[in-house]
């Protein structure tokens, strides 16, 4: 299996346990690993034979518009389910990095989903 990775895509989503924290978008970094057999794309040199990572990134940049989450765990699950449904990788791994604890570089969650 082959893998496409999008590493540390910077997005601004409303996420946080308190209403105050969710009241304005905050910076998050998203990393996605998309397991996908792109062997036919490597032979044909055709974008239609693979997952267009630019389109995935554009989708994620708009994903938070008009939405909010209390937990980054729920956000990661929503992202994984959406990308699985729309772009059809075999497996997706999503990591969400949040910068909410000043004494740390970041806090992150990650999860993996497999297409059924």
N, C-alpha and C positions, 0 to 999 in steps of 0.2 A: 504494500500500500504506500502511496505517496502522501506528502503532507504539504499544505500551504499554511504559512504562519503569518499572522498580522500581530505585530508586537508593539505594545504600549501605545495603542491608538488613544489619543487624548479626546475625551468627550466631556460635556458638562450636563449632568443630570441632577434632578432633585431627588436626593436619597438621604434618609436619616430617620432615626426612631422618633425624634420629637418634631412637632409641627414647625418649630422655629428652624430646625436644621433642613427641613424639606421646603422651606419658604423660598429659597433661591438655589439655582443650580450650583453645583460644586464640581471641581475638577476630579475626574477619575481617569485611570488608564485601563484599557481593555487589551487583553491578549487572547487571540483565538488561534487554535490549531485545528485545521480542517483536514481530516484524513479522506482522501479522494483519489481514485485511480485516474490520473491524468496522462496515462501512457499514450492514448490516442491523440491528445493535444501535443505531446512532445514529438509525435511523428508528423502530424498534419500542420502544426504551427497555427491552429485555429482556436480563437478564444472561446468559441461555442462548445469546444470539447473539454472545457475545464470550468472551474469556478472563478469568475472574474473578481479578484480581490478588491479592485477599485469599487465595484458595485457593492460588495459587502461592506466596505469601509463607509461609503456614502450612506448606506442603510443604517449603520450604527450611529453615524453622526446625527441623524434625525430621529433615532429611536426614542430618545427621551422627551421629544417635543410633546408638551401637554400631559405628561405622565409623571408619576412619582412613586417611589418605593420606600418602605421603612427599612428593609434589610438588603444588603448587597447580595446575600444568598438568593433571595427571590429575584433580584435583577439578573444575576448570572443564569438562573434557570430560565427566565423569560427570554434572554438573549439566545441561549442554546436552543430552546424550542423553536424560536422564530427562524433562526439561521438554518436549522435542520429542515424545517418545512419549506422554506423559500429557495434554498440553494442545494439541498440534498447531499451533503457530505455523508460518508459512511459513519464517521465519528466526529464529534466536535468536543473540544475542550475549551472552556471559557475561564479566564482569570480576570477578576475585577480588583483593582487596587484603589484604595481610598486613603486619603491623607487627613485623618480625623484625630489622631493622637500625636500631639506635638513631639513627644519623646521617641517616636518611632519614625523610620523612613516612610513606611506605609503599613497598612493592614490589608490583607487580601484573602479572597476566597476563590476556589476553583472547583469546577465540576466538569464531568464528562457525560455526554449522552451519545447513544448509538441509535442510528436509524433502524426502525423495525421493519 
